[in-house]
Amino acid sequence: MIKRVLIDTDIILDVALARQPFLELSKLVLLLLENNIALGFITSNEITNIYYILRKVGGDEKARKFISELLKFLTVISVEHSDILNALGYEISDFEDSVQHFAALRNQCDCIVTRNIEDYKYSQIAVYSPIDFLSIYKELL
């Protein structure tokens, strides 16, 4: 069973911005983590990106409140110098995703959950869409 999960920014924003048709599956992914079915992680740069986007849409107070709620069940992992260096020379074409990939590896995550599966085709760890991740836990839903 998967124990350590890095959640990609798109999953968080699906919930924060109620983006259809992705909202329900992304909410279920976060609910599993909130209920301690697996340990959820998010990178430090994801937090700042999420704050920036949410502040633009709903203001500072709403952005801070949403992030505070997230941090009740997601652990922030740092992005290290080595993650950046590794990402610069790796085959994952989206630089931000490559950085997250190396932060996840360094923190021994079992997988990354994202809607951008194609961006991670050279990942060294498992990458799941929300529906595929949820199918692993279907007996708990």
C-alpha positions in Angstrom: 0.0 0.0 0.0 1.2 3.5 -0.7 2.4 5.3 2.4 3.9 8.6 1.3 2.2 10.8 -1.4 3.3 14.1 -3.0 0.3 16.0 -4.1 0.8 18.2 -7.2 -0.4 21.8 -7.3 -3.1 21.0 -9.8 -4.9 18.8 -7.4 -4.9 21.4 -4.6 -6.1 24.1 -7.0 -8.9 21.9 -8.3 -10.3 22.0 -4.7 -9.4 25.5 -3.8 -11.0 27.0 -7.0 -13.8 24.4 -7.3 -12.5 23.5 -10.8 -14.9 21.3 -12.8 -14.9 18.5 -13.8 -11.9 17.8 -11.5 -13.3 18.9 -8.1 -14.8 15.7 -6.8 -11.9 13.4 -7.5 -9.4 15.9 -6.2 -11.4 16.3 -3.0 -11.5 12.6 -2.5 -7.7 12.4 -2.8 -7.3 15.1 -0.2 -9.9 13.4 2.0 -7.9 10.2 2.1 -4.9 12.1 3.3 -6.9 14.1 5.8 -8.1 10.8 7.2 -4.6 9.5 7.5 -5.0 6.7 5.0 -1.6 7.8 3.6 0.9 10.6 4.5 0.5 13.6 2.2 3.3 16.0 1.2 3.5 19.2 -0.7 6.7 21.1 -1.6 7.5 24.5 -0.2 7.4 26.1 -3.6 3.9 24.7 -4.2 2.7 26.5 -1.1 3.9 29.9 -2.4 2.5 29.3 -5.8 -0.9 28.2 -4.4 -0.9 31.3 -2.1 -0.1 33.6 -5.0 -2.9 32.2 -7.2 -5.5 32.1 -4.4 -4.7 35.6 -3.2 -5.2 36.9 -6.7 -8.6 35.2 -6.9 -10.0 35.5 -3.4 -7.7 37.8 -1.4 -5.1 37.3 1.3 -7.3 36.1 4.1 -9.0 33.4 2.1 -5.6 32.2 0.7 -4.1 32.0 4.1 -7.1 30.2 5.6 -7.1 27.6 2.8 -3.4 27.0 3.3 -3.8 26.7 7.0 -6.4 24.0 6.5 -4.2 22.1 4.1 -1.3 22.1 6.5 -3.4 20.3 9.1 -2.9 17.1 7.0 -0.2 17.8 4.4 3.5 18.1 5.4 5.6 20.7 3.6 8.9 19.3 2.3 11.7 21.6 1.3 13.2 22.1 -2.1 16.9 21.7 -1.8 19.8 22.9 -3.9 20.3 19.3 -5.2 16.7 19.1 -6.3 17.2 22.1 -8.5 20.5 20.9 -10.0 19.0 17.4 -10.7 15.9 19.0 -12.3 18.0 21.2 -14.6 19.5 18.2 -16.3 16.7 15.7 -16.1 14.3 14.4 -18.9 11.1 15.8 -17.3 10.4 18.7 -19.6 8.4 20.8 -17.2 11.0 22.3 -14.8 8.6 22.8 -11.9 7.4 19.2 -12.2 11.0 18.0 -12.4 11.9 19.9 -9.2 8.9 18.3 -7.4 10.0 14.9 -8.7 13.4 15.2 -7.1 12.0 16.6 -3.8 9.6 13.6 -3.7 12.5 11.2 -4.4 14.7 12.7 -1.7 11.8 12.5 0.8 11.1 8.9 -0.1 7.6 9.5 -1.4 6.0 6.4 -3.0 4.2 8.4 -5.6 3.0 11.7 -7.0 -0.7 12.4 -7.6 -1.3 14.8 -10.5 -3.6 15.4 -13.5 -0.5 16.1 -15.6 0.7 12.5 -16.0 2.4 13.2 -19.3 4.8 15.7 -17.6 6.1 12.9 -15.4 6.7 10.2 -18.0 10.4 9.9 -17.0 9.6 9.8 -13.3 11.6 7.4 -11.1 8.6 7.0 -8.8 5.0 6.1 -9.5 2.7 8.8 -10.8 -1.0 8.5 -10.6 -4.0 10.5 -11.8 -6.6 11.1 -9.1 -8.8 8.3 -10.4 -5.9 5.8 -10.5 -4.8 6.7 -7.0 -8.3 6.4 -5.7 -8.7 3.0 -7.3 -6.0 1.7 -5.0 -8.1 2.6 -2.0 -11.5 1.8 -3.5 -12.4 -0.5 -0.6 -12.1 2.5 1.8 -14.3 4.9 -0.2 
